[in-house]
Amino acid sequence: MKYYLAIDIGASSGRHILGCVEHGKLKLEEIYRFEDYLLNKNGSLEWDIEKLVAEVKAGIAKCAQLGKIPETIAIDTWGVDYVLLDGDRREILPCVAYRDPRTSLIQEEFSQIITQRELYAKTGIQKAEFNTVYQLYCDKKSDKLDGAEYFLMMPDYLAFKLTGVIKNEYTDATTTNLVNAETKTWDFDIIDKIGIKREIFSDISLPCTEVGPLDGFDFESTVVLAPTHDTASAVAACSVGDNGVYISSGTWSLIGTENLQPVLTDEALEANFTNEGGINYRFRFLKNIMGMWLLQNIRKNLGKRYSYDEMMNMAKACGEFKIIDPNSPLFTAPDNMLDAIRTYLGDAELCDEAAINSVYHSLARTYADVVKDIERISGKTVNVINIVGGGSKDSYLNELTAEYTGKRVLAGPVEATATGNLISQLLYSGEVASLEAARELVKESFDTSEVK
């Protein structure tokens, strides 16, 4: 039996999932899980990269304990965040997280160097305060870049810690706002304007290619590149067709369609759509909506007394709700999400159940607005929405999505990101011959239910 290991790390938790093809179906087995690697130190939000590396290695070691040695290993994570290395390949710390507020302070100054219209015309990437381009500008202003010789996106850094090989992968690199949408390489005109050294950026490599042999373990395996941006891996596992929309539902809700060419029109710019890279040079034309992040924080605010299913039922039983903008800066990293919702609404008396229900209705309504924008801007008539990822288990949100959009809605697979990661390894190994064949394998392997 050939095993493949997907290391799938989100902004709140990570998992190691072993995959194998058995009797014509892809089988998954979660073997390791970890969390709590976001730190609040001296008022700054930072990633505990030492813990991340240790947990990644611990999950790989678990494979040997189980006697299931993977042929290949691939890593995907959230986008936009990175690690800088000096000339001795040592980390330049801290590794600041994208939710840290530092980038909000430089927006006006940055716009004097390069406008959003110019950035969008070149890269097709949405404007978001947490984008890598703004983070790097903060590092330049603080002199943190002075000693940097290497730039690695988070999954590329973790692959480096496993192999000693430095590579930048395409799909995650596109989230930086520094990759030209037409040439699909680093846009050095932008990099030069910001005043960043070109030399820190290695050539961009594609998914389904090799990083290097696994180092530091008592068994042999090869680290390869998945679509290292987690949403790119999730979309790789989707097969909704030219007129379908996917919603990758997790900490973020990523709503979009798959195109062969970027959409760089004024309409797309004004609607703040992004054209992120996908597998086989496809483009993920989508919008980022703050998704389960709101419910994750509410659960924490309530002392984790309720499961997500219990919170869902509380919301469903509550007839009261008000509409919020899920992407309001108030919800980016509040001390208390419930208080932030009450502040946004100007309603200090809003009960917890109504606040939760407001999140549900607001997410579904926002999904509907985005689907209308996709139809308007792309000229497509959307006939189906496929909700994938952990959020696809939330039956109430699925039902509201169908109600607000008026579209046919499918839910599943739940493990879309890990599945997309794994099929890229199958493509690398030759166990499946093409992306189309890999997506057929996914259809045969996992249940997808229609939302009624």
N, C-alpha and C positions, 0 to 999 in steps of 0.2 A: 504493500500500500504506500503510495506517495503522499506525503503530507506537505502542506504549505501553511505558513504562519502569517496572519494579518495582525499587525499591531495598530490598533485604532484608538487614537487619543483625542478626546474632545476637550473643550475648555473646562469641564468639570470632572471628568473621569476617563480612565483608559482601560482597554481590554486587550487581551491576547486571545485570538480565535484561530484554532487550527481548522484547516479545511482539507477535504479529500474528495475525489470523485469516485463514487461507488454505485454500481448498477445504473450508470447514466445520470446520476443526480449528485449535486454538490452538497456534501454534508458538513455542517459546522459544529464545532465544540469549543465553548468558552473554557479556557483553562486558567485564566488569571485576570484579576481586576484590581484596580487601584484608584485612589483619588487624593484630594487635599494637597495640591502642588501649586496653588496660588497663594502668595504671601502678601500681607499688608505690613510693610516695614517702613517705619518713620514717615507714614503718610503716602508711601509709594506702593503701587501694585506691581509685584514682581513674580516671575516664574521661578520656582525652586528647581532649577535645571539639574542640580546634583541628585535630587530625589527622582526626577523624571528618568535620568539615565539609569539609576539604580533599579527602578521599577521595571524599566524596559528589559534590563539584563535578567532580573529575577524571573520575569515571565518566560524568557527564552530558556532559562535553566530548568523551568518546570517541564518543558518538552522532554528533556533528557530523563527527568524523574518518572515521566509517564511512559517512557520508551517509545515516544513518537517524534522522531527527529525530522524536522522540516527540510525539504529539499531547498526551499527558498524562504526568505523573510522579507516583508515589505512594511513600511510605516506610513501612516497618514495622520495628519493632525489638523487643527484649525488653521486658518490662514493668517496672513499679515505680520506675524511675529517672527523674530529672528534672533540669532546669536552672532556676535562679533568675536573674531579671534585675532590675537596679535601674531607677530612674526614667528613666535615659537608655538603657535597653534594652541595657545592658552586663552581661556574665555576672558573677555572683557566685561566685567559685571558692573552693575546689576543687569539682569535680563528683564527689562520693563515690559509689563503686559499691556495689551492693546486697550484695556479699559482704564488705564491710568489717565488722569485728566491733563497731562502735560501738553498734549497736542492741541487742546482747545485754545491755548494761549498764543499760538503762533500762526493761526489761520490768516489773519489780515496781512501780516508780514510776508508770509509765504506767497500770497496771491500777487504781491508786487513783483515777485521773481518770475512766476509762471502762473497764468490764469487757469481756472478750471476748464474753460472752453479749449484752451490749447492742450492741456493734459488729456482731455477726453478725446480730442481729435486724433491724438497719437496712440493712446492706450485703450480707450473705450471702457475705462474703469470708473465706477461710481464715485461720487464724492462722499467720503466718510472720514470723520476726524481721526479715526484710528488707523487709517491707511499707512502702510509702511513708509511711503514717501514722506509723510509728515513726521513719523517717528525718527527717521534718519536725519531729517532736518533738525530736530531737537538734539540729536546726538552730535551733530555738527556744531551747533551753537554752544553745547556744553563741553566741547573739545574731546568728547568720548571717541570720535572717529579718528583722532590724530594717530593713535597707535594701532588702528585696525588694518589688518592685511587680508582678512577673509570675511566674507559675508555669507551666512548660511541661514536659510529659512529653517524653522524649528524641526520639521521632519528630516531635512538634509543634515542638520546638526546631529540628530540622534543616529542617523545612518553613519555619519563620520565617526561617532563614538564607538560604533560596532565594527568599523572596517579600517579607519584611518584614511579613508578616501574622501576627498572634497568634491562634491558635485551639487549643482543647483538644478532642481527638477522643474519642468515647464509649467504644470498647472498651478502650483503654489507660487511660482515666480510671478505669474500674471496678477496675483492679488496685491503685488507691491505697488502698482501704478507706475512701474518702471519698464515694462515690457511693451514694445511696439506691437499693436494688434495686427498690422499688415506683415511685418518681417518676422514676428514671433521671436525676436531676440531683444536683448537689453537695448533700451533707447538711450544712447549715450548723449544725445542732445539734451535730454531732460537731466541726466546725471551730471553733465558738465555745468548746466545752468545753476543747479543746486550747489555745486562746488564739492562734489564727492569724488574720490579717486575711482577711476574706472577699474583699476587693477584688483579691487576687492571682489569683483563679480566674476565668477568662473563661467565658462560656457554653459548654456542651458541644455540639459539632457531630457530625453523624452521618457514617458512611462513605458514599462515593459522592457527596460534595458537594465544592464547590470551596474551595481555600485562597486561591489568587491566581495571577496571571501570574508565570512564571519571570523572575527579575531577574538581570542581570549576565552574560548570554550573548548571542552574536551571532545567536541564533535564538529563535523564539517557541514557547512551550509553556505549559501550564497545570498547576500543582501541585494535585492533588486528594487527598482523604482516602481511603485504603484503610481496612480495619480495621487500625489502626496497631499494635495488639499482634500480634506475629507469629503467636501461636497462634490468634488470632481470624481472621487471614487464612488459615491452614492449614485451619481448620475450615470456613471459607466455601467451600473447594474440595471438601469431603467431602460425600458423599451416602450415608450409611449407613442412613438411615431411622430411624423412631422407636425401634426395638429394636436399634439398632446402637451400638457403642462405637468411638470413634476413639482412637488413640494417636499423638500428634504427637511423633515421636521425633527428638530432637536433643540439644543440651547438656542440656536437661530433657526428661523424658518426661511429656507431659500426657495423662492418661487420663480420658475422660469421654464424656458423651452430650449431645445438644442438646435443650433444653427451651424451651417458649414462656413459662414462668413460673419464677421462682426457687423453689428448695426451701430453706426457712428453718426446718426442723424441728429439734428437739433432736437427733434421730438424725444429721442432716447436720452439725450443729455438732460433735457428739462425734466423728464420723468425720473431721472437718476437711476437708469438701468445700468447694469454692468455687463461687460463681455469677458467673462473669465475663461481661461483655457480649459479644455476638456481632453479626454483621451482621443488619440488619432487626430489631433489638431481641430477637434470640434470646438465650438464656442457655446458656453453656458450663458445665455441671455437671460438675466434674472435680476431680482431685487432681494436684498437682505432685510428681513423683518425680525425684530427681536421676538423670539418665540417662547420656548419653554423656560427660558431664563427668568421670565416674570413669575411663572408658577414655581420654579425651583427656589427662588428667593422668598416667595410667600410661604412655602413649606418650611423653610429655615426660620423665618420670622415667627411661625407658629410652633417653634420648638420641635419640629418634625413629629408632632403628635399624630398627624394624619398621613396616611399613604396617599399617593397620587390618585388612586382610584377613589378613595374617600373624599378627597378634595373635589374630584370631578363630580361625584354624586351630590356633594354639598352645593356646587354651582348649579347643577341640573335641577335640583329641587327648589332653587331660589328664583323667584319670578323677577327680581329686581336686577337691573344692570344699567350702566351708562357707558358711552363709547369714549375710549381713550385712543391716543396715537401710540402704538406699542414702541415706536422708534423715538419717542421723546427723550431728550438728554436726561430728563429726571429719572429715567429707568435704567440708565447705563450701569451705574454702580452705586445705588443708594444704600444708606445704612439700614433702611427698613423699606421694603417694597410696598407694603400696605400703606404706610404713611405717605410714600411718594405718590401712590395712586390717589389718595384722598387730597393731597396737595394739588395735584394736576386738575382734579375735578372741582376743587374748592368746596369739598363736602367732608368735613371732619367727622360727621356722624355715620358715614357709610359703613355698614357692617362688613365683617370679613367675608361672609358668603357672597354678598353683592359685589365686593371687590373682585373676588375670584371669578364670578360670573361675568363681570365686565371684561376681564381679560379674555375669556372664551369668546364672547360675542365680538369684541374688538379685533381679535386675531382673524376670525372668520370673515368679518366685513372687510378687513384689510386685504385678505387673500382675494376676495371678489374684486376689489378695486384694481389689484395688480393684474388679475386675469384680463379684465377689460382693457387695461393699458397694453398688455401683450397683444391682444387682438387689434387694437387701434394702431400700434406702432409697427407691428410686423406684418399686418395684413392677413394673419392667420385667423381661421375660425376654430376656436378651441372646442374639441369634442369630448375630451376626457382629462381628468386630473388624477394623477397617481401620487398619493401621499406615502412616502417611505421614511424609514428611520424609526427611532424609538417613539416619536410622537404619533406615529400611525396607529399605536395601540390605544390612543385616547378616542373612544367611540363618540363621546359628546362633541369634541372638536370636529371630528370627521362629519358627523351629522349636520352641525352648523355650517361647515364648509359647503356641503351639498346644498343646504337651504339658501345660503347667501349667494352662492355663485350660480345656482340653477344648472350646474353641469353634472355629468356622470362622474362619480368619484370612486376610485379604487384605493384600497389600503393594503400596504405591504409591498415588498418584504420589509420586516422590521430591521433586519441586519443588513440594510442596503450598502452602508459604507464598507463594512468588513467584506461583504460579498464582492463589491467592485474592486476592492484591494486584492482579493483572492483571484478574481478572473484575470487581472493583469499579470499575476504570477503564472496562471495557466497559459496565458498567451506567450509569456516569456519562455516557458518550458516546452511549448509546442503541444501541450495536452489538448488544447483547443486551437483551431486553425485561424479563427478570425473573431473580431468583435461581435459580428452578427451571430456566429455560432455560440459565443460565450453568453450573449443575452438570451438565446434560446435555452441554453443550459439553465440559466437563472429561472426562466419561466417554468421549466419542467421541475425545478427543485423546490420552489417555495410557493406557498399559497398566497393568492391575492384575492381579497374579498371585496365585493361591491357594496358600497354604503347605501343603505335604504333610508 
